[in-house]
Structures are given as C-alpha cells and as structure tokens.
Amino acid sequence: FPVTIRGTGDDTIDGGAGNDSITITSLTNGDSIDGGDGSADSLRITASVSTDTTPSGISNVETLRIDSLGSVTLDLTKVSTVKTLQISSAHSGATTVKSIPSTVTSISLADSTTSSDNIGLSYASTPASSTLNLDAVRIGTGTMTVNGAGTLTLNGLLTSDWVSTSGGRTYAIVTGK
C-alpha cells in the first residue's frame, strides 16, 4: 500500500504483507522503517538529506530512493535487505554514503548540477558483484571513490578527471556522449 509521511520528526513505519511504497519527506537518526513481507517494497525520501544521518533502522525495503543528498555523510549501518539504492541528485561538496549493506547490488546516481563534487561510496562488507549506474554525473575537479564493491560494473556517463577504487588503482575517465 502507498504511505506518505510529511514532517521532519522521527518516524516509525511498519509495512504490510504486500509490496509497499513508502514516501517520507526527511530522514532522521530516529527513523525506523520496516517494509513488511512484500518482495518489492520501496522507500522514497523526497526532501534533501541535509545533515549527517544514521537512521535507527531500515529493513524489508528492497529499493531505497533518495531524491536529493546534500553535502553530508549518510551511514547505512542499520539498513538491511536493500537491493537497489537510487540517488537522484548529489549536491556540491563532500557527499558520503558509507556502510552500504552487501545486499545492495545496484546503485544509481544522477548528478549533473555541479562540477566540484567529492562523492564517496563504501560497502560495509563486499558483495560478490555490484553495478554503478551513472546518469550524466559531473564531478569535474572533485573525486568519486567506491570502496568494497566487489566486481564493479560501471554504466553511463561520468564527467571527471579521475575515479578511484580501493586497492590502489586509479583510472582516468574520458568524457563521452
């Protein structure tokens, strides 16, 4: 069932037996969201995550979509079962998503608004493989670092001078169309 929660306080949401579509306007340290028994539950955060955040728990949600991620650290230590992470816009500055659970095998990132981003993505434990889908991501003079992603497949367009991955390898990126 679809649920929309408006407000900036701590939310506790329990989904049902079917596939739930949950929309909240903010993500706080006190948010606890359980998608329930469905196999295609989704959680969408519509407002910018603008402060460092470690939600108290997100479980039984297969798709986590964040419409706007500010210059923050988002810690997913207490998040489980998410398979797909979608970030529609990362703002200029340092954006870090850390402790991504190994259940996340697909990350989609879209950001064409700035040219000096520093984006860091790091897994808590390494999945067998993962895919990073880039939609016209522009980091220009900034950097993008992906740590612990296992065998990483990159799809899409990244405009940058460099992309680095853990293990001491650095790759030059050529802008294409």
Steps between C-alpha positions, in 0.01 A plus 500: 500500500622856442583708810620862504635657820557876503705662773851507638468295819594142574273251322413137579337327204402135468396375156260220426508161328493644146739724309502836677592841360607727786581869448644723771617860476805469723734238639605532865712301744182382671321367192407132516344354185401139441357428156332178613471175306478628141777422252504840326460754781635850436593796715533846344640804679376808315678785680875547518689302759690802624657389828720204588255216556500142631137380498414270793391227260378429150407139425291300256528782246642389166537844333624813680464820297640832619392794284767739625810435708683803638860542605461238775596158625219244478584195711305188403634285787147416619355437154440147373336323205528798261595374154485827303620843613396797285632853557346753263714802583817543703584862579833672473741420779588176674225238484572166666282191519671248727431157642293406195371147570630221278139433392523816284607378158382801301568867566364771270640850528386806306666839547553750223476822700854569618859446400691469828338209682680252721287186513593201714319168502616221730361158580491353851589161353577407144225363274597247233431765237331836469394745232539878509264673257601859429261750342707793372692528829725807500769509768749707299797579722357292784537128555285192512614209715335158520629264769418134561270459198633161389497461123368841395321565172475867398221611269426849372684829472737650757668833436812519714876508504533181711311216663674288762413164651644328805806292437715790387379510140421833338324532166486796265152574371443644157185703454277359227155549357 
